[in-house]
Amino acid sequence: MPPAKLYDADLFRAFTLENLLPVLFFTLLCILWIKSSKAYTKVVQIRQALIFSLVLAGTNIILMIFKFTQNDLNLTEDLPFHLCNFLTLVYPVTLIYQSRWFFGILYFWVLVGTFQAILTPELKESFPHPIYFKYWLVRVGLIMLVFHGLFVLRWSVYKKDLLNAILGANVYLEKKQTSQIKSALIGYSSKLILKVDLLFI
């Protein structure tokens, strides 16, 4: 008789405590982080954000190793990375070079793509599967970094960043998706970006 599993790969259900608790936890953590960070110098603020962004990037790399050890790594699906995972790899570069221009692009990508992933999670693994923890850490963590950039580092976002975000998304989807799916996603993302533009600018 096979041993009982600690988790079920198809057990996660949206809008349950498994969905709401991590969002609530990271929301409170984000508020505390932003409030406490204002007491530090700019150098320390950037260092904190950089360390956190490296934690997110490292989480994705560790997950790839985990999937490899479980014989679950599919190069055609796992590479190149999903947009949220890809953002964890480029966000540290933004902080290292303190690039306001790059932050303007990531602002729209994160608030559109990541918010969508939180509202309608595409997650099968339930608590306490490693992918469950990684899913929420990466997605809510990216939003925390964007809010930290806005309210702590005081990086501004301009309407011209919207165009850069759409052009950048087109390049990314060119590598990631087929032409039919790419066209649909670009149209959908553009509408969402325009909504976010009205709300946050």
Long-range contacts (C-beta under 8 A, 24 or more apart in sequence): 6-128, 7-125, 7-126, 7-127, 7-128, 7-129, 7-132, 8-126, 9-124, 9-125, 9-126, 9-129, 10-124, 11-124, 11-125, 11-126, 12-121, 12-123, 12-124, 12-125, 12-126, 12-132, 14-120, 14-121, 14-123, 18-126, 18-127, 18-132, 19-121, 22-136, 22-140, 23-118, 23-136, 23-140, 26-136, 26-140, 26-141, 26-143, 26-144, 27-140, 29-144, 30-140, 30-143, 30-144, 30-147, 30-148, 33-144, 33-148, 34-147, 34-148, 34-151, 34-152, 37-148, 37-152, 38-152, 42-153, 45-148, 45-152, 45-153, 46-95, 46-98, 46-153, 49-95, 49-145, 49-148, 49-149, 49-152, 49-153, 50-92, 50-95, 50-96, 52-141, 52-144, 52-145, 53-88, 53-91, 53-92, 53-95, 53-145, 54-92, 55-141, 56-88, 56-91, 56-137, 56-138, 56-141, 56-142, 56-145, 57-88, 57-89, 57-91, 57-92, 59-88, 59-134, 59-137, 59-138, 60-85, 60-88, 60-89, 60-134, 60-138, 63-130, 63-131, 63-134, 66-130, 80-175, 80-176, 83-109, 83-113, 83-172, 83-176, 84-113, 84-114, 84-117, 84-138, 84-139, 84-142, 85-138, 86-172, 87-113, 87-114, 87-142, 88-138, 88-141, 88-142, 91-142, 91-145, 100-155, 100-156, 101-161, 101-164, 103-149, 103-155, 103-157, 104-155, 104-157, 104-158, 104-160, 104-161, 104-164, 104-165, 105-161, 105-164, 105-165, 105-168, 106-146, 107-146, 107-149, 107-150, 107-157, 107-161, 107-165, 107-200, 108-157, 108-161, 108-162, 108-165, 108-193, 108-196, 108-197, 109-165, 109-168, 109-169, 110-142, 110-143, 110-145, 110-146, 111-143, 111-146, 111-196, 111-200, 112-189, 112-192, 112-193, 112-196, 113-189, 114-139, 114-140, 114-142, 114-143, 115-143, 116-192, 118-143, 157-200, 157-201, 158-201, 159-197, 159-201, 162-193, 162-194, 162-197, 165-193, 166-190, 166-193
